[in-house]
Structure formats: C-alpha cells, structure tokens
C-alpha cells in the first residue's frame, strides 16, 4: 500500500513535467493564378504553407533516406487533373552534430499545374494531401498529413491574379504530380 501511494505521489509530481508535442500542423492557403479556366485549359495553382514558429519540414528530397520527404498527393478527378508539382528550393539546415539537412523553412510555396477536363463545366474541386515531417532544432516529430482543396470555376477563361507570386514558381521544371489510386476517405 505504501509503495502504491508513493508511486502515485511520484506520478502526480512528475506528470506536469512531461512535455507535450508542440503544435506541428501547418496552415495551408490554396491560391490560383486565374479566376477561372476554360474547359480543356491549363491553370497554375499553388499552396502557401506556413509552419508554426521554430519548425521546419524535411524537403521533398531529403539528404538522409531515413527522413520523410514532403509530398503533395492528389485525389483522382475526371474534372481537373494536376500534371506538375513544383517545390521551391530547399535550404541547408546545420545540426549541432555537424550533419546538414535539406529543409523547407517556416513559410514556403508549392506550385501545381493542372488541366481542366474537356467536358468540365462549373465549379470543380481539386483535392490534395500535404504530408511532411516537422522538426525543430532538437528533434523531428511524427509526420503530419493536412488536406488542401482548390475550387476552380470552369467556363470562360479567367482574369490573371497574383502574377508576381506565380512568376516566381519555375513551372516546367517540377516533377510529375502524384495521383492517389482511390478517392480520399472523408
């Protein structure tokens, strides 16, 4: 009985000292280079990613194979199909151990080139999932998957917007878009 009470007392004192994982969920903002796209037309999209303070994410091509890359995977859709994903250049991040990681800093943008289906009309939705491994200066946390969704009007060609932001994305030099084999579960 004394041992049990001593153990409970120790837990009551020690419990508040256990650190909770910080908020590691990024804020995602989907944006489009145009207000609409014509059926069969191409539209440039992007997602602005903002990580919580003091965090970075492993790049889409980490230097160490044991680290989890940042990926953007799309739900299949007949109405609109992504063809290219453009990750911005990652930065070297030097650890206290002397090792260097290739990471995305707190705020970064991922470009997406998509084509509307020839028969598409009205508002179409492009769904994706961003998966990344958030880390701070001391440790990496479990990978996080966050949904992102663009709603794109398909009809007549739209008006260009955010020209400077999209000019900075090197479309044509990205990687093929990854499409999931099945729709995302709700």
NUKOL-118892 format. One record per residue: residue in three letters; x, y, z of N, C-alpha, C, O in turn. Coordinates in pm, whole numbers, plus 50000, padded with zeros to 5 digits. Layout:
<sites>
ALAXYZXYZXYZXYZ;...
</sites>
This chain:
<sites>
UNK500834988050000500005000050000500875012650000500605022149926;UNK501935012550086502825024050089503505026149955503675037449909;UNK503895015049892504555015749762503605021649657504025029749573;UNK502345017649662501375022749567501165037749588501135045349491;UNK501035042149714500865056349742502095064349701501985075349649;UNK503265058749724504505065549685504575066849532504975077249480;UNK504185056449461504205056849315503215067149263503525074649170;UNK502015067649323501015077449281501485091749310501275100749228;UNK502115093749423502645106949457503725111149358503775122649315;UNK504585101849322505645104749225505035108449089505495117849025;UNK504025101049046503375104148919502695117748922502745125148824;UNK502075121049033501395133949044502385145549032502045155948977;UNK503585143649084504605154049077505255154148938505535164748883;UNK505495142248882506215141348755505335144248634505835149048533;UNK504045141448642503165142848526503235156648462503305157548339;UNK503195167648540503245180648476504555183448402504615192548319;UNK505615175848431506895178448366507035171848231507955175048156;UNK506135162548197506205156248065505825166647960504795173247971;UNK506675167847860506425177847756505405172747655505465161147613;UNK504495181247619503575177947512504235181747381505035191147374;UNK503905174447277504405178147145503825191747110502645194347136;UNK504625200447052504085213647014503105212246898502985201546837;UNK502405223046870501525223146753502415222146630503225231046605;UNK502275211546553503115209446436502315209946306502845206646200;UNK501055213946315500195214246196500365227446121500205238246179;UNK500675226445995500865238245910499525244345873498495237645872;UNK499545257245843498395264045785498595264045634499635268345584;UNK497595259345561497685258645416496715268545354495555269545395;UNK497195276045254496365285545182496435282445034497465285144971;UNK495375276644975495375273944831495135286944753494275294944791;UNK495885288944645495715300844562495725296644414496195285844380;UNK495205305344330495155302644185495675314744110495545326044156;UNK496275312143993496835322943910495765329743826496025339943762;UNK494555324143825493465329543743492145327443815492005318343897;UNK491175335843786489865334743849489055323143794488085318943857;UNK489435317743676488715306543615489595300443506490645305743473;UNK489135289243452489835282643342488795277543243487695273643282;UNK489145277643115488255272443012488295257143010489315251443050;UNK487255250242967487305235642956488505231542870488725237042763;UNK489275221942918490475217342849491665226542869492755223642818;UNK491475237542942492555247242964493435243743083493085235543167;UNK494595250243087495575248143194495505259843291495355271343250;UNK495605256743420495625267043523496765264043620497005252443656;UNK497455274543662498505273143762497915275943899497205285843920;UNK498235267043991497755267944129498965267344221500075264344178;UNK498755270244346499815268844445499185267244582498015270344603;UNK499985262444674499575262144814500685268744895501855264844889;UNK500285278844971501215285345064501185277045192500125274145247;UNK502355273245239502475265145360503155273745466504225279345444;UNK502525274545582503085282145693503155272945815502135268945870;UNK504385269745854504595261045970504575269246098504875281246096;UNK504235262946210504315270146337505745274946363506705269246310;UNK505885285446443507185291346474508185280746519507825271246588;UNK509415282546480510575274346516510585260446452511445252246486;UNK509665257746360509665244746293510105246046148509955256646086;UNK510635235246097510915233945954510405220245913510085211945998;UNK510325217745783509875204845732510975199145644511685206445575;UNK511105185945647512055179545557511655182945414510465184245385;UNK512625184445325512315188045187511655176345114511485165545170;UNK511295178644990510735167944908511815157944867511505147044820;UNK513075161544886514205152644856515235153744968516305159544949;UNK514915148045087515845149345199517185142445169517245132945091;UNK518245147445233519585141845213519715128045275520495119745228;UNK518965125545381519035112845454517795104545420516665109045436;UNK518025092245373516905083445334515985079745451514855075545429;UNK516465081345574515635077745689514625088845722513715086845803;UNK514785100445662513845111445687512695110945588512835105645478;UNK511575116145628510345115245549510205127745463510165138845516;UNK510125126045331510035137645242508665144345248507665138145284;UNK508645157145214507395164445197506785160145063507475160244960;UNK505515156445065504835152044942503485158944930502885163045029;UNK503025160044807501685165044779501035154844687501465153144573;UNK499995148144737499315137444663497885141844635497215147444722;UNK497425139344512496115144144468495105132944461495435121544429;UNK493845136344490492735126944471492465126044321492585135944249;UNK492095114144273491765113144130490515121244097489595122244177;UNK490515127143976489375135143934489315135343781490335137043715;UNK488115133543727487935134743582487765149443542487985153043426;UNK487385157843637487075171843606488325180443593488365189643512;UNK489355177343671490605185143666491745176143710491635168843809;UNK492835176743637493955168043668495265175643679495645182843587;UNK495965174043791497275180443805498305172843722498275160543714;UNK499225180243661500265173743582501645175943639502555167843616;UNK501825186743714503165190143764503075196143903502145203543935;UNK504065192743986504225198744118505625204944123506615198544088;UNK505675217344168506955224544173507225228644317506565237444373;UNK508215222044377508635225744512509685236744500510545236244412;UNK509605246444589510625256944587511945250944634511945240444697;UNK513065257444605514355252044651514385251044803513955260144874;UNK514915240044852515055237944997516365244345044517225247844963;UNK516495245845175517675252245234518445242245320517865233145378;UNK519755244145327520565236045418520295240445561520185252345590;UNK520195230745649519975233345791521015225245868520975212945866;UNK521925232045934523015225246002522635221646145522205230146223;UNK522795208946178522515204146312523745206046401524855207946351;UNK523545205446532524665206546625525665195246606526845196646640;UNK525215184146551526095172546528527025174846409527965167146388;UNK526775185446332527565188046213526885183146086527285186945975;UNK525865174746100525115170045984524295181445926523915190745997;UNK524035180545797523235190745729521995184245669522085174045600;UNK520845190345696519575185645639519155195245528519605206745523;UNK518315190445441517735198745336516275200845373515485191445371;UNK515895213345407514585215845464513865227545398514475235745328;UNK512555228045423511745239845392511605247445523511265241645626;UNK511855260245517511745268645636510285271345668509395265645604;UNK510025279845764508695282345817507625284645710506535278945718;UNK507915293045609506935296045505507505291845369508615295545333;UNK506715284145294507145280245160505915278045073504795276545123;UNK506145277844941505055276444845505335264644753506465262444712;UNK504285257244722504375245944629503465249144511502275251644529;UNK504025249144390503255251944270502625239244213503175228344227;UNK501465240844149500745229544088500215234243953499525244443945;UNK500515226943849499935229743717498855219243693499105207243709;UNK497655223743654496535214543636495805217743506495865228943455;UNK495125207643454494355209243330492915205243357492635194443409;UNK492005214143319490575211143333490175200943228490705201043117;UNK489255192143263488755182443166488015189543053487425200143074;UNK488055183742934487415189842818485915191442837485305200642782;UNK485305182442915483865183042937483505189743070482325190643105;UNK484495194543143484235200643274483515213943257483795221443163;UNK482595216743348481875229543350481455232543493481185223343571;UNK481405245043526481015248943661482195248343757483355248043713;UNK481905248143885482975247643985483455233244001482675224144027;UNK484755231443985485365218144005486325219044123486865229744153;UNK486525207944188487375207544306488575198644282488455187444231;UNK489735203644318490975195844316491375194044461491645203644533;UNK491435181444503491795178344641493185172344646493585164844558;UNK493925175844752495255170444771495505168644920494765173645005;UNK496575161444949497035159545087498515162945092499315157245018;UNK498865172145179500265175545202500745167245320500165167745428;UNK501815159845298502425151945407503835157045427504595158645331;UNK504175159745552505505164945583505935160345721505115156445805;UNK507255160745743507805157345874508305170245939509335175545897;UNK507595175146040508025187446105509155184646205509155174346273;UNK510095193746213511215192346305511535206046365511215216446308;UNK512175205646481512745217846537514255215546549514775206246488;UNK514935223646624516395222446634516845209846708518005205846697;UNK515945203746783516325192346865515795179046816516455168746833;UNK514615179046756514015166246718513035167746603512575178646570;UNK512755156246543511705155646441510485148946504510605140246590;UNK509325153146459508065148046511507435138546410507915137146297;UNK506355132146451505645123246360505215130746235504905142646241;UNK505195123846122504705130446000503255135046018502475128946090;UNK502935145845949501615151845956501045152045814501765155045718;UNK499765149045800499075149945671497935159945685497085158645773;UNK497935169945597496945180645603496235181545467496905181945364;UNK494905182045466494185183245338494265197445283494345207245358;UNK494245198345151494165211345084493195209744966493155199144903;UNK492445220144938491405219144833491325232444758491255243244817;UNK491325231344627491095242744540489725240944476489385229944434;UNK488925251544467487685251444392487895261044275488135272944294;UNK487815255544154488155263044034486925264143943486365253943904;UNK486515276343909485425277843813485905274043672486925279143625;UNK485175265343607485495261443469484375266743381483195264143405;UNK484745274143281483785280243188484565288543089485235283143001;UNK484485301543104485305310243018486645312543088486755310943209;UNK487635316243011488955319043068488835330243171488045339443153;UNK489605329343276489515339043384490495350443371491215351643272;UNK490515358743473491405370243481492615366143565492465359943670;UNK493805369643518495035366343591495085373643724494645385143735;UNK495645366943825495845372943956497195368344011497765358543962;UNK497705375344110498935371544181500085368844086500845359344106;UNK500215376943982501205374643877502625373443931503365364543890;UNK503025382244023504385381744075504655368844151505725362944139;UNK503695364544229503875352244307504015340144215504865331544240;UNK503215339444112503285327944022504485328743928504995318443883;UNK504955340743898506145342343814507365336143883508285331543816;UNK507375336144015508505330744091508535315344095509525309544137;UNK507455308844051507395294144052507885289243916507285292543814;UNK508955281343911509515276943783508745265143721509235253943716;UNK507515268043673506735257643608507505252343487508215259943421;UNK507365239543458508105233143351509375226443402510045219243327;UNK509735228743529510935222843588510605214643712511495210943788;UNK509315211843732508885204543850508925189543828509635184543740;UNK508165182543908508085168043898506645164043868505725171643895;UNK506455152243812505075147943781504225147443908504695143644015;UNK502965151343894502025150644006501745136244041501675127643953;UNK501595133544170501275120144218499775119644246499245127544324;UNK499095110244180497655108644195497405096044278497945085444248;UNK496575097144382496215085544464495425075644378494775079444281;UNK495475063044416494765052544340493265052944363492485047944281;UNK492855058744475491435059244509491105072844569492005079644617;UNK489855076844567489475089544631489855089344779489935078644840;UNK490085100944835490415102044976489195098645060488065102045024;UNK489425091945171488345089045265487955102045335488795110745358;UNK486685103145368486195115445433486705116945573486385126645640;
</sites>
